[in-house]
Every structure is written in C-alpha cells, then in structure tokens.
C-alpha cells in the first residue's frame, strides 16, 4: 500500500526528482495464555505482527484491557510479549496494537476475551 507521494523537488540541474514513501501493510494477532485454565496467574499476552513482506516489522506493540493501556513491548522477530501477574476477575477484552515503523503501517488485533474465575 503506497502512501501519498511527495511533490517533485527541483534539483540543481532543473530536473525534478520524485520520492515516494511506501510502507507495507501489517496484521496483528493476539494470543492469551495462562499457566492455569481459567486463572489469572501468570497470563502471557503474545502479539504476532506479520509484515506481509520479506522484512520483519520493528517498533512496539501496546496491549490493552477494555481499551485501557496495560503495557507496551518491543517487537522482536515479529512478535512482542507481555506477562501479567494478574487480571481482573470476570471477563476481560484484551487487544494488541502495533504502532508501525518507517517501513510498516500500524495494525490492531481483534479483541480476545479471557475469563478469570479465580477472583485475583
């Protein structure tokens, strides 16, 4: 996906050079894993960022619960991980948003529901 091209710039010889900035699209997927089923103990959030190209996205991912920011992690080898000690009791809606970088556009995961029945 190409961004809006820059206007031509006149160089010293009077000709015009065109620079076009393009950033590849991305998709972000979120996986939630707990050390115990239905428990909030040791919950790990794993965001996978796919750059749809030969390069690997860099930058960071912001993690949220119910739209509220709970943490941020750097993308390394196409993924970012955040480990939480606890989650609120009941149903939580978790999401991950890749912020983009100079080569890749931002993207956001679909919400993932997690039910914590231990009341921690």
Number of C-alpha atoms within 10 A of each C-alpha: 10 10 11 9 11 11 11 12 12 11 9 7 6 8 9 12 12 11 11 13 13 15 17 19 17 18 17 21 20 23 15 17 15 18 11 10 11 13 19 25 18 15 19 18 20 20 27 22 30 19 21 13 11 6 13 16 26 22 17 20 29 19 26 18 19 13 12 10 13 13 15 17 18 16 20 15 13 17 22 24 21 18 16 15 10 16 20 15 15 14 13 17 14 23 27 30 22 31 16 21 14 12 15 24 19 20 19 20 19 15 17 15 14 22 16 20 14 13 11 13
